[in-house]
Amino acid sequence: MKMHIEFRHLRTVKAIHECGGLARAADQLNITQSALSHQIKGLEDQAGVELFVRRSKPMKLSAAGMRLLRLAERILPEVEALEDEFSGLRSGNSGRLHIAIECHACFEWLFPVLEQFRKKWPDVDVDIRPGLAFDAMPALQKEEVDLVVSSDPEEMPGVEFSHLFDYKPVFVASSKHPLAQKEFVEAEDFRGQTLITYPVERSRLDIFSQLLTPAKVEPDRVRQAELTAVILLLVASNRGVAVLPDWVVREVKYNSDYVTRPLTDAGITRGLFAATRTDDLAKPYMQDLINLAGAEARRLQSV
């Protein structure tokens, strides 16, 4: 006959071994001594062997009982750890927060936010995936990631876009560049220019999606650089021009060899958003990350 061992059986064996008798073990388990005796008898009937040496004082485990104790010592800590994990999930103190970033420049802005978040929520598993390398929004719906930083909100079932901050893409050029003399630049000004961008699809670059593509203007050459500092170095050396978020340029140490100008007379304003599954917004750590991100963004804008 197969044995049906329950967690309470393992806890009983462990308690009797530690307490050395039924009375103290029953108190520890918060059950009556009679109920504990019946539980032991039922367990021994299943095993077909004695698990306790009843003639000894304190009460000891038999060789078979010691085998069961070793099982309890291996299994019960894992069960308790799982209970703690589930408790943390219910209270919102632990969980998973995998982030995809569709904004290349946002890596520099997000890392200080995550450092604050890590200290406040040490039991939350945080990971970052560059959302530019895959389709981040479907991954959010499939629960492959938990938050997407994006500048392109859209209507999606079960997804909420939380506004973080607004920014202005600005034209950046060497102070010696002819366009540096203009009060603002327009799409036509990019004809014949070397445009330096992040290594991102054109559809995800503000300069193309908001200005050049609608105007059907093509720069003479597009050169790519991974780091903001490298882009600004190339611009300052008059190797090309760039368009960057205004907060990115302000965050980098000021360099008098380049200037910034608005895009168009009216300027262009873009928003940055945190996309999450609607149900996840109720998690305290998710809302706290969004608040921290917004606060850091406002700090950058005031620099």
DOKE-626981 format. One record per residue (C-alpha): x, y, z; chain. Coordinates in steps of 0.5 Angstrom, whole numbers, plus 500, padded with zeros to 3 digits. Layout:
N
vexke xx X; yy Y; zz Z; mol A
...
This chain:
303
vexke xx 500; yy 500; zz 500; mol A
vexke xx 503; yy 507; zz 498; mol A
vexke xx 504; yy 512; zz 504; mol A
vexke xx 501; yy 519; zz 503; mol A
vexke xx 505; yy 523; zz 507; mol A
vexke xx 503; yy 530; zz 509; mol A
vexke xx 507; yy 536; zz 511; mol A
vexke xx 504; yy 536; zz 518; mol A
vexke xx 507; yy 529; zz 518; mol A
vexke xx 513; yy 531; zz 517; mol A
vexke xx 512; yy 537; zz 522; mol A
vexke xx 510; yy 532; zz 527; mol A
vexke xx 516; yy 528; zz 527; mol A
vexke xx 521; yy 534; zz 527; mol A
vexke xx 517; yy 537; zz 533; mol A
vexke xx 517; yy 530; zz 537; mol A
vexke xx 525; yy 529; zz 536; mol A
vexke xx 526; yy 536; zz 538; mol A
vexke xx 522; yy 536; zz 544; mol A
vexke xx 523; yy 529; zz 546; mol A
vexke xx 516; yy 527; zz 548; mol A
vexke xx 508; yy 528; zz 546; mol A
vexke xx 506; yy 533; zz 551; mol A
vexke xx 511; yy 539; zz 549; mol A
vexke xx 511; yy 537; zz 542; mol A
vexke xx 503; yy 538; zz 542; mol A
vexke xx 504; yy 544; zz 545; mol A
vexke xx 509; yy 546; zz 540; mol A
vexke xx 504; yy 544; zz 534; mol A
vexke xx 498; yy 547; zz 538; mol A
vexke xx 494; yy 541; zz 538; mol A
vexke xx 492; yy 536; zz 543; mol A
vexke xx 496; yy 530; zz 545; mol A
vexke xx 491; yy 525; zz 544; mol A
vexke xx 490; yy 528; zz 537; mol A
vexke xx 498; yy 528; zz 536; mol A
vexke xx 498; yy 520; zz 538; mol A
vexke xx 492; yy 519; zz 533; mol A
vexke xx 497; yy 522; zz 528; mol A
vexke xx 503; yy 518; zz 530; mol A
vexke xx 499; yy 511; zz 530; mol A
vexke xx 496; yy 513; zz 523; mol A
vexke xx 503; yy 515; zz 520; mol A
vexke xx 506; yy 508; zz 523; mol A
vexke xx 500; yy 504; zz 520; mol A
vexke xx 501; yy 507; zz 513; mol A
vexke xx 509; yy 506; zz 514; mol A
vexke xx 508; yy 499; zz 517; mol A
vexke xx 514; yy 500; zz 522; mol A
vexke xx 515; yy 503; zz 528; mol A
vexke xx 517; yy 510; zz 528; mol A
vexke xx 518; yy 512; zz 535; mol A
vexke xx 522; yy 508; zz 541; mol A
vexke xx 516; yy 509; zz 546; mol A
vexke xx 520; yy 506; zz 552; mol A
vexke xx 525; yy 511; zz 552; mol A
vexke xx 525; yy 518; zz 555; mol A
vexke xx 526; yy 522; zz 552; mol A
vexke xx 522; yy 519; zz 546; mol A
vexke xx 526; yy 517; zz 541; mol A
vexke xx 526; yy 516; zz 533; mol A
vexke xx 527; yy 509; zz 531; mol A
vexke xx 532; yy 508; zz 525; mol A
vexke xx 525; yy 508; zz 520; mol A
vexke xx 523; yy 515; zz 524; mol A
vexke xx 530; yy 518; zz 523; mol A
vexke xx 529; yy 517; zz 515; mol A
vexke xx 523; yy 521; zz 516; mol A
vexke xx 526; yy 526; zz 520; mol A
vexke xx 532; yy 527; zz 515; mol A
vexke xx 526; yy 528; zz 509; mol A
vexke xx 523; yy 533; zz 514; mol A
vexke xx 529; yy 537; zz 515; mol A
vexke xx 530; yy 537; zz 507; mol A
vexke xx 523; yy 539; zz 505; mol A
vexke xx 520; yy 543; zz 511; mol A
vexke xx 525; yy 549; zz 510; mol A
vexke xx 524; yy 549; zz 502; mol A
vexke xx 516; yy 549; zz 504; mol A
vexke xx 517; yy 555; zz 509; mol A
vexke xx 521; yy 559; zz 504; mol A
vexke xx 516; yy 558; zz 499; mol A
vexke xx 511; yy 560; zz 504; mol A
vexke xx 515; yy 566; zz 505; mol A
vexke xx 515; yy 568; zz 498; mol A
vexke xx 508; yy 567; zz 497; mol A
vexke xx 507; yy 572; zz 503; mol A
vexke xx 511; yy 577; zz 500; mol A
vexke xx 508; yy 576; zz 493; mol A
vexke xx 501; yy 577; zz 496; mol A
vexke xx 504; yy 583; zz 500; mol A
vexke xx 507; yy 586; zz 494; mol A
vexke xx 514; yy 586; zz 498; mol A
vexke xx 517; yy 581; zz 493; mol A
vexke xx 516; yy 579; zz 485; mol A
vexke xx 519; yy 580; zz 479; mol A
vexke xx 520; yy 587; zz 475; mol A
vexke xx 523; yy 585; zz 468; mol A
vexke xx 524; yy 592; zz 464; mol A
vexke xx 525; yy 593; zz 457; mol A
vexke xx 527; yy 600; zz 454; mol A
vexke xx 525; yy 602; zz 447; mol A
vexke xx 529; yy 609; zz 448; mol A
vexke xx 536; yy 608; zz 447; mol A
vexke xx 538; yy 614; zz 451; mol A
vexke xx 534; yy 612; zz 457; mol A
vexke xx 539; yy 607; zz 460; mol A
vexke xx 543; yy 613; zz 463; mol A
vexke xx 537; yy 616; zz 466; mol A
vexke xx 534; yy 609; zz 469; mol A
vexke xx 540; yy 606; zz 472; mol A
vexke xx 540; yy 611; zz 478; mol A
vexke xx 533; yy 610; zz 479; mol A
vexke xx 534; yy 602; zz 479; mol A
vexke xx 539; yy 604; zz 484; mol A
vexke xx 534; yy 607; zz 489; mol A
vexke xx 529; yy 602; zz 487; mol A
vexke xx 534; yy 596; zz 489; mol A
vexke xx 535; yy 599; zz 496; mol A
vexke xx 528; yy 600; zz 497; mol A
vexke xx 525; yy 593; zz 494; mol A
vexke xx 531; yy 588; zz 495; mol A
vexke xx 526; yy 582; zz 494; mol A
vexke xx 524; yy 584; zz 487; mol A
vexke xx 528; yy 581; zz 482; mol A
vexke xx 530; yy 586; zz 477; mol A
vexke xx 533; yy 585; zz 470; mol A
vexke xx 533; yy 590; zz 464; mol A
vexke xx 532; yy 588; zz 457; mol A
vexke xx 534; yy 593; zz 451; mol A
vexke xx 527; yy 593; zz 448; mol A
vexke xx 530; yy 595; zz 441; mol A
vexke xx 532; yy 588; zz 440; mol A
vexke xx 525; yy 585; zz 440; mol A
vexke xx 518; yy 587; zz 440; mol A
vexke xx 517; yy 590; zz 447; mol A
vexke xx 510; yy 591; zz 447; mol A
vexke xx 507; yy 584; zz 445; mol A
vexke xx 513; yy 581; zz 450; mol A
vexke xx 509; yy 585; zz 455; mol A
vexke xx 502; yy 582; zz 454; mol A
vexke xx 505; yy 575; zz 454; mol A
vexke xx 508; yy 577; zz 461; mol A
vexke xx 515; yy 576; zz 458; mol A
vexke xx 517; yy 583; zz 461; mol A
vexke xx 513; yy 587; zz 466; mol A
vexke xx 515; yy 594; zz 464; mol A
vexke xx 516; yy 598; zz 458; mol A
vexke xx 519; yy 605; zz 457; mol A
vexke xx 517; yy 608; zz 451; mol A
vexke xx 515; yy 614; zz 447; mol A
vexke xx 510; yy 611; zz 443; mol A
vexke xx 503; yy 610; zz 447; mol A
vexke xx 498; yy 606; zz 444; mol A
vexke xx 491; yy 603; zz 445; mol A
vexke xx 492; yy 596; zz 448; mol A
vexke xx 488; yy 591; zz 451; mol A
vexke xx 490; yy 590; zz 459; mol A
vexke xx 496; yy 595; zz 458; mol A
vexke xx 496; yy 602; zz 462; mol A
vexke xx 501; yy 607; zz 460; mol A
vexke xx 503; yy 612; zz 465; mol A
vexke xx 506; yy 618; zz 463; mol A
vexke xx 513; yy 620; zz 466; mol A
vexke xx 515; yy 626; zz 463; mol A
vexke xx 515; yy 631; zz 457; mol A
vexke xx 522; yy 632; zz 453; mol A
vexke xx 524; yy 636; zz 447; mol A
vexke xx 528; yy 633; zz 442; mol A
vexke xx 534; yy 638; zz 440; mol A
vexke xx 538; yy 640; zz 434; mol A
vexke xx 546; yy 639; zz 436; mol A
vexke xx 551; yy 642; zz 432; mol A
vexke xx 558; yy 644; zz 433; mol A
vexke xx 559; yy 652; zz 434; mol A
vexke xx 563; yy 652; zz 428; mol A
vexke xx 557; yy 649; zz 424; mol A
vexke xx 553; yy 654; zz 419; mol A
vexke xx 547; yy 652; zz 422; mol A
vexke xx 549; yy 654; zz 429; mol A
vexke xx 547; yy 661; zz 427; mol A
vexke xx 540; yy 659; zz 426; mol A
vexke xx 535; yy 660; zz 431; mol A
vexke xx 532; yy 654; zz 430; mol A
vexke xx 532; yy 648; zz 424; mol A
vexke xx 527; yy 645; zz 420; mol A
vexke xx 527; yy 639; zz 416; mol A
vexke xx 530; yy 642; zz 409; mol A
vexke xx 536; yy 644; zz 414; mol A
vexke xx 538; yy 636; zz 414; mol A
vexke xx 539; yy 636; zz 407; mol A
vexke xx 547; yy 635; zz 405; mol A
vexke xx 548; yy 633; zz 413; mol A
vexke xx 552; yy 628; zz 416; mol A
vexke xx 547; yy 626; zz 421; mol A
vexke xx 549; yy 622; zz 428; mol A
vexke xx 544; yy 617; zz 431; mol A
vexke xx 544; yy 612; zz 436; mol A
vexke xx 544; yy 605; zz 433; mol A
vexke xx 536; yy 604; zz 432; mol A
vexke xx 531; yy 603; zz 427; mol A
vexke xx 529; yy 610; zz 424; mol A
vexke xx 522; yy 609; zz 426; mol A
vexke xx 524; yy 609; zz 433; mol A
vexke xx 528; yy 616; zz 432; mol A
vexke xx 525; yy 622; zz 434; mol A
vexke xx 528; yy 626; zz 428; mol A
vexke xx 526; yy 621; zz 423; mol A
vexke xx 519; yy 620; zz 426; mol A
vexke xx 517; yy 627; zz 428; mol A
vexke xx 521; yy 631; zz 422; mol A
vexke xx 525; yy 628; zz 417; mol A
vexke xx 520; yy 622; zz 414; mol A
vexke xx 514; yy 626; zz 414; mol A
vexke xx 517; yy 632; zz 410; mol A
vexke xx 521; yy 626; zz 406; mol A
vexke xx 528; yy 629; zz 407; mol A
vexke xx 534; yy 625; zz 407; mol A
vexke xx 540; yy 627; zz 410; mol A
vexke xx 547; yy 626; zz 406; mol A
vexke xx 549; yy 620; zz 411; mol A
vexke xx 547; yy 617; zz 417; mol A
vexke xx 553; yy 615; zz 422; mol A
vexke xx 551; yy 611; zz 428; mol A
vexke xx 554; yy 611; zz 435; mol A
vexke xx 553; yy 607; zz 441; mol A
vexke xx 554; yy 612; zz 447; mol A
vexke xx 551; yy 619; zz 448; mol A
vexke xx 558; yy 622; zz 450; mol A
vexke xx 561; yy 619; zz 443; mol A
vexke xx 556; yy 623; zz 439; mol A
vexke xx 557; yy 629; zz 443; mol A
vexke xx 564; yy 628; zz 441; mol A
vexke xx 563; yy 627; zz 434; mol A
vexke xx 559; yy 633; zz 434; mol A
vexke xx 563; yy 638; zz 437; mol A
vexke xx 569; yy 636; zz 432; mol A
vexke xx 564; yy 638; zz 427; mol A
vexke xx 564; yy 631; zz 424; mol A
vexke xx 556; yy 631; zz 423; mol A
vexke xx 550; yy 634; zz 427; mol A
vexke xx 545; yy 630; zz 432; mol A
vexke xx 538; yy 630; zz 435; mol A
vexke xx 538; yy 628; zz 442; mol A
vexke xx 533; yy 629; zz 448; mol A
vexke xx 534; yy 636; zz 451; mol A
vexke xx 535; yy 632; zz 458; mol A
vexke xx 540; yy 628; zz 455; mol A
vexke xx 544; yy 634; zz 453; mol A
vexke xx 543; yy 638; zz 460; mol A
vexke xx 546; yy 631; zz 463; mol A
vexke xx 552; yy 631; zz 460; mol A
vexke xx 558; yy 636; zz 462; mol A
vexke xx 557; yy 642; zz 458; mol A
vexke xx 562; yy 643; zz 452; mol A
vexke xx 562; yy 650; zz 449; mol A
vexke xx 564; yy 647; zz 442; mol A
vexke xx 557; yy 645; zz 441; mol A
vexke xx 550; yy 648; zz 441; mol A
vexke xx 543; yy 646; zz 441; mol A
vexke xx 537; yy 649; zz 437; mol A
vexke xx 530; yy 648; zz 437; mol A
vexke xx 527; yy 643; zz 432; mol A
vexke xx 522; yy 648; zz 428; mol A
vexke xx 520; yy 655; zz 430; mol A
vexke xx 514; yy 652; zz 435; mol A
vexke xx 519; yy 646; zz 437; mol A
vexke xx 517; yy 639; zz 438; mol A
vexke xx 515; yy 636; zz 445; mol A
vexke xx 515; yy 628; zz 446; mol A
vexke xx 513; yy 624; zz 452; mol A
vexke xx 516; yy 618; zz 455; mol A
vexke xx 511; yy 613; zz 458; mol A
vexke xx 512; yy 607; zz 463; mol A
vexke xx 507; yy 601; zz 460; mol A
vexke xx 505; yy 596; zz 465; mol A
vexke xx 500; yy 591; zz 465; mol A
vexke xx 494; yy 594; zz 468; mol A
vexke xx 493; yy 589; zz 474; mol A
vexke xx 500; yy 590; zz 476; mol A
vexke xx 499; yy 597; zz 477; mol A
vexke xx 496; yy 595; zz 484; mol A
vexke xx 503; yy 592; zz 486; mol A
vexke xx 506; yy 597; zz 491; mol A
vexke xx 513; yy 596; zz 488; mol A
vexke xx 511; yy 597; zz 481; mol A
vexke xx 508; yy 604; zz 483; mol A
vexke xx 514; yy 606; zz 487; mol A
vexke xx 518; yy 605; zz 481; mol A
vexke xx 514; yy 609; zz 476; mol A
vexke xx 514; yy 615; zz 482; mol A
vexke xx 522; yy 614; zz 482; mol A
vexke xx 523; yy 615; zz 475; mol A
vexke xx 518; yy 621; zz 474; mol A
vexke xx 522; yy 624; zz 480; mol A
vexke xx 529; yy 623; zz 477; mol A
vexke xx 526; yy 625; zz 470; mol A
vexke xx 524; yy 632; zz 473; mol A
vexke xx 531; yy 632; zz 477; mol A
vexke xx 534; yy 632; zz 470; mol A
vexke xx 529; yy 637; zz 467; mol A
vexke xx 531; yy 642; zz 472; mol A
vexke xx 539; yy 641; zz 471; mol A
